Amino acid sequence: MFFAAAAAIIVAMLLALVRAYAGPTVYDRILAVNHIGTQTVLLIAAMGFITGRPDFLDISLLYALINFIATIAVLRYVKRGRVKADTES
């Protein structure tokens, strides 16, 4: 059952990879890459369950946080041209 779920996650990742390559706008590409990151989190969690290693859940949570922060940083860079926040002096 979990092998079928892992296979379905891999297929969804491949479809998102095609979307990231063919996306007409940069926001479509960013969304596809974020989707790939989310599917990676699910795949790591499923593989941890399949292999009986619950410590993979900690790894998948850490990867989810990194994916979230990276997506916010890339969106901010695309919108403003820089990542650092403006400071008023």
C-alpha atoms as an extended CHARMM CRD file, in Angstrom:
* protein
*
        89  EXT
         1         1  MET       CA              0.0000000000        0.0000000000        0.0000000000  PROA      1               0.0000000000
         2         2  PHE       CA              2.7260000000        2.4560000000        0.9600000000  PROA      2               0.0000000000
         3         3  PHE       CA              4.7890000000        1.4420000000       -2.0670000000  PROA      3               0.0000000000
         4         4  ALA       CA              1.8710000000        2.4970000000       -4.2640000000  PROA      4               0.0000000000
         5         5  ALA       CA              1.6610000000        5.7930000000       -2.3890000000  PROA      5               0.0000000000
         6         6  ALA       CA              5.3980000000        6.3680000000       -2.8710000000  PROA      6               0.0000000000
         7         7  ALA       CA              5.0510000000        5.5920000000       -6.5870000000  PROA      7               0.0000000000
         8         8  ALA       CA              2.1400000000        8.0290000000       -6.8960000000  PROA      8               0.0000000000
         9         9  ILE       CA              4.1890000000       10.7230000000       -5.1500000000  PROA      9               0.0000000000
        10        10  ILE       CA              7.0510000000       10.1750000000       -7.6000000000  PROA      10              0.0000000000
        11        11  VAL       CA              4.6650000000       10.4600000000      -10.5520000000  PROA      11              0.0000000000
        12        12  ALA       CA              3.2670000000       13.7040000000       -9.1150000000  PROA      12              0.0000000000
        13        13  MET       CA              6.8230000000       15.0100000000       -8.7290000000  PROA      13              0.0000000000
        14        14  LEU       CA              7.5910000000       14.2130000000      -12.3580000000  PROA      14              0.0000000000
        15        15  LEU       CA              4.4630000000       16.0330000000      -13.5020000000  PROA      15              0.0000000000
        16        16  ALA       CA              5.4230000000       19.0450000000      -11.3820000000  PROA      16              0.0000000000
        17        17  LEU       CA              8.9000000000       18.9400000000      -12.9190000000  PROA      17              0.0000000000
        18        18  VAL       CA              7.3310000000       19.1690000000      -16.3690000000  PROA      18              0.0000000000
        19        19  ARG       CA              5.2510000000       22.1030000000      -15.1440000000  PROA      19              0.0000000000
        20        20  ALA       CA              8.3500000000       23.8130000000      -13.7510000000  PROA      20              0.0000000000
        21        21  TYR       CA             10.0640000000       23.4590000000      -17.1080000000  PROA      21              0.0000000000
        22        22  ALA       CA              7.0900000000       24.5640000000      -19.2290000000  PROA      22              0.0000000000
        23        23  GLY       CA              5.5670000000       27.2070000000      -16.9500000000  PROA      23              0.0000000000
        24        24  PRO       CA              4.7860000000       30.3730000000      -18.8750000000  PROA      24              0.0000000000
        25        25  THR       CA              5.5420000000       32.6960000000      -15.9510000000  PROA      25              0.0000000000
        26        26  VAL       CA              8.1080000000       32.6900000000      -13.1900000000  PROA      26              0.0000000000
        27        27  TYR       CA              5.3440000000       32.3050000000      -10.5970000000  PROA      27              0.0000000000
        28        28  ASP       CA              4.1710000000       29.0670000000      -12.2380000000  PROA      28              0.0000000000
        29        29  ARG       CA              7.7180000000       27.7670000000      -12.0280000000  PROA      29              0.0000000000
        30        30  ILE       CA              8.0690000000       28.7670000000       -8.3750000000  PROA      30              0.0000000000
        31        31  LEU       CA              4.7540000000       27.0880000000       -7.5560000000  PROA      31              0.0000000000
        32        32  ALA       CA              5.8760000000       23.9050000000       -9.3060000000  PROA      32              0.0000000000
        33        33  VAL       CA              9.1880000000       23.8620000000       -7.4380000000  PROA      33              0.0000000000
        34        34  ASN       CA              7.3360000000       24.4000000000       -4.1540000000  PROA      34              0.0000000000
        35        35  HSD       CA              5.0610000000       21.4970000000       -5.0760000000  PROA      35              0.0000000000
        36        36  ILE       CA              8.1030000000       19.3190000000       -5.7130000000  PROA      36              0.0000000000
        37        37  GLY       CA              9.4280000000       20.2670000000       -2.2660000000  PROA      37              0.0000000000
        38        38  THR       CA              6.1370000000       19.3880000000       -0.6180000000  PROA      38              0.0000000000
        39        39  GLN       CA              6.0170000000       16.0670000000       -2.4260000000  PROA      39              0.0000000000
        40        40  THR       CA              9.5860000000       15.4030000000       -1.2860000000  PROA      40              0.0000000000
        41        41  VAL       CA              8.4840000000       15.8930000000        2.3090000000  PROA      41              0.0000000000
        42        42  LEU       CA              5.6970000000       13.3650000000        1.7780000000  PROA      42              0.0000000000
        43        43  LEU       CA              8.0660000000       10.9300000000        0.0740000000  PROA      43              0.0000000000
        44        44  ILE       CA             10.5880000000       11.1220000000        2.9210000000  PROA      44              0.0000000000
        45        45  ALA       CA              7.8090000000       10.5160000000        5.4530000000  PROA      45              0.0000000000
        46        46  ALA       CA              6.4320000000        7.5670000000        3.4520000000  PROA      46              0.0000000000
        47        47  MET       CA              9.8920000000        6.0510000000        3.0650000000  PROA      47              0.0000000000
        48        48  GLY       CA             10.4420000000        6.4070000000        6.7950000000  PROA      48              0.0000000000
        49        49  PHE       CA              7.2180000000        4.5350000000        7.4150000000  PROA      49              0.0000000000
        50        50  ILE       CA              8.0540000000        1.8320000000        4.8580000000  PROA      50              0.0000000000
        51        51  THR       CA             11.5240000000        1.2200000000        6.2850000000  PROA      51              0.0000000000
        52        52  GLY       CA             10.3450000000        1.4720000000        9.8980000000  PROA      52              0.0000000000
        53        53  ARG       CA             12.5470000000        4.4530000000       10.7520000000  PROA      53              0.0000000000
        54        54  PRO       CA             10.5100000000        7.1080000000       12.5680000000  PROA      54              0.0000000000
        55        55  ASP       CA             13.4540000000        9.5140000000       12.6050000000  PROA      55              0.0000000000
        56        56  PHE       CA             12.7310000000       10.2290000000        8.9280000000  PROA      56              0.0000000000
        57        57  LEU       CA              9.7100000000       12.2360000000       10.1060000000  PROA      57              0.0000000000
        58        58  ASP       CA             12.0460000000       14.6910000000       11.8230000000  PROA      58              0.0000000000
        59        59  ILE       CA             14.0370000000       15.0030000000        8.6190000000  PROA      59              0.0000000000
        60        60  SER       CA             10.8850000000       15.6050000000        6.5970000000  PROA      60              0.0000000000
        61        61  LEU       CA              9.7210000000       18.3370000000        9.0120000000  PROA      61              0.0000000000
        62        62  LEU       CA             13.0860000000       20.0630000000        8.7600000000  PROA      62              0.0000000000
        63        63  TYR       CA             12.9320000000       19.8480000000        4.9720000000  PROA      63              0.0000000000
        64        64  ALA       CA              9.4240000000       21.3480000000        5.0390000000  PROA      64              0.0000000000
        65        65  LEU       CA             10.6850000000       24.3450000000        7.0240000000  PROA      65              0.0000000000
        66        66  ILE       CA             13.6100000000       24.8380000000        4.6390000000  PROA      66              0.0000000000
        67        67  ASN       CA             11.2530000000       24.5650000000        1.6600000000  PROA      67              0.0000000000
        68        68  PHE       CA              8.9290000000       27.1960000000        3.1410000000  PROA      68              0.0000000000
        69        69  ILE       CA             11.7040000000       29.6720000000        3.9090000000  PROA      69              0.0000000000
        70        70  ALA       CA             13.3180000000       29.1790000000        0.5020000000  PROA      70              0.0000000000
        71        71  THR       CA             10.0160000000       29.7580000000       -1.2870000000  PROA      71              0.0000000000
        72        72  ILE       CA              9.4010000000       32.9810000000        0.6260000000  PROA      72              0.0000000000
        73        73  ALA       CA             12.9400000000       34.1700000000       -0.1190000000  PROA      73              0.0000000000
        74        74  VAL       CA             12.6520000000       33.4180000000       -3.8470000000  PROA      74              0.0000000000
        75        75  LEU       CA              9.2710000000       35.1350000000       -4.1020000000  PROA      75              0.0000000000
        76        76  ARG       CA             10.6200000000       38.1560000000       -2.2860000000  PROA      76              0.0000000000
        77        77  TYR       CA             13.6400000000       38.2690000000       -4.5990000000  PROA      77              0.0000000000
        78        78  VAL       CA             11.4580000000       38.0300000000       -7.7100000000  PROA      78              0.0000000000
        79        79  LYS       CA              9.1340000000       40.7730000000       -6.4700000000  PROA      79              0.0000000000
        80        80  ARG       CA             11.6870000000       43.2620000000       -5.1560000000  PROA      80              0.0000000000
        81        81  GLY       CA             14.9930000000       42.2700000000       -6.7180000000  PROA      81              0.0000000000
        82        82  ARG       CA             16.5390000000       41.7420000000       -3.2890000000  PROA      82              0.0000000000
        83        83  VAL       CA             15.9170000000       39.5530000000       -0.2570000000  PROA      83              0.0000000000
        84        84  LYS       CA             16.9610000000       41.9190000000        2.5150000000  PROA      84              0.0000000000
        85        85  ALA       CA             14.1780000000       43.9620000000        4.1040000000  PROA      85              0.0000000000
        86        86  ASP       CA             14.1990000000       47.7260000000        3.7310000000  PROA      86              0.0000000000
        87        87  THR       CA             15.4200000000       49.5710000000        6.7850000000  PROA      87              0.0000000000
        88        88  GLU       CA             14.5340000000       53.1750000000        7.3790000000  PROA      88              0.0000000000
        89        89  SER       CA             17.3060000000       55.2650000000        8.9060000000  PROA      89              0.0000000000
